[in-house]
Amino acid sequence: MSADGEMQGPPRKVVMLFIPTLDSGGAERVCVTYANHLTRTTPSLLLQVKRGPLLSILRTGIPVHELGSLFHAAAQPISRSLAARVWRNGLAVAGRIPFLPEAVLLMRQARALTEHAQRLDCPVVTSFITAPNIIALLAKVLFHHKLRVVIN
């Protein structure tokens, strides 16, 4: 019971929505629509870089987190190019990883995603766009096996 005598249900689970930015685009609009209309769970946004005009149409009270300054500027393009190469060639090419700095960046982002999910007690991450999808899957496989990942 709350202080005013009303019954309270169990705390709602947090669903993290992970996307590079909220610049204008189709996936970004879908992400904002999801966040604004979730009612049975508590939405929380995690952005690689906190920017974009769609931040202004986000429902009041939805927390927006950022992976941090380490991932500004070049993070998204590097992740996209790496994602394309991983898709074509797999992680190892001829027994070596020719794009090690980019792979390390992805691993750091996956670890940061895991830390955000654990801090928020978030059992589910929904990711949008190729690079965040790969980062979310790496977070699950390498750092947080119980994390549920929904790919959009």
C-alpha positions, 0 to 999 in steps of 0.5 A: 500500500502507498502512503495514501492507502491505495494498493500498488502493483508490482514495479513495472519492468524497464524496457531499454530502447537502444538507437544511435541518435534521434535524428529524423528517420524511419527507425528513429520515429518508430523508436519514439513511437514505441517509447511514447506508447508503452504502458505496461512497462517503463521505457528508457532510451539509450542513445550512442549520441544524445542528439536529434530533433525527435528528442522534443516529441518524446513523452515527458518523464522518459529517461534518455541515457547516452553511452558517453563521450568515448563514443561521440562523433565517429562511433556510428560510422565506424560501427556501420562499416564494421557491421557491414564487414562482419556481415560479409566476412564474419569476425575472423578473416584468415585467422585474424581480425583486420579491424581490431580498433573498430571491434574494440569500440564495439566491445566497449559499447556492448559493455557500456550497454550491459552496465546500463541495463544492469543499473536500471534492472532492465531485462529487455533491450530493443535495438534499432538499426544494424550497429546497435543490433550487433552491439546488443547481441554482443552484450548478450553473448559476452556480458549478460546472458540473461538479457533479452534482445529484441532486434528491430 
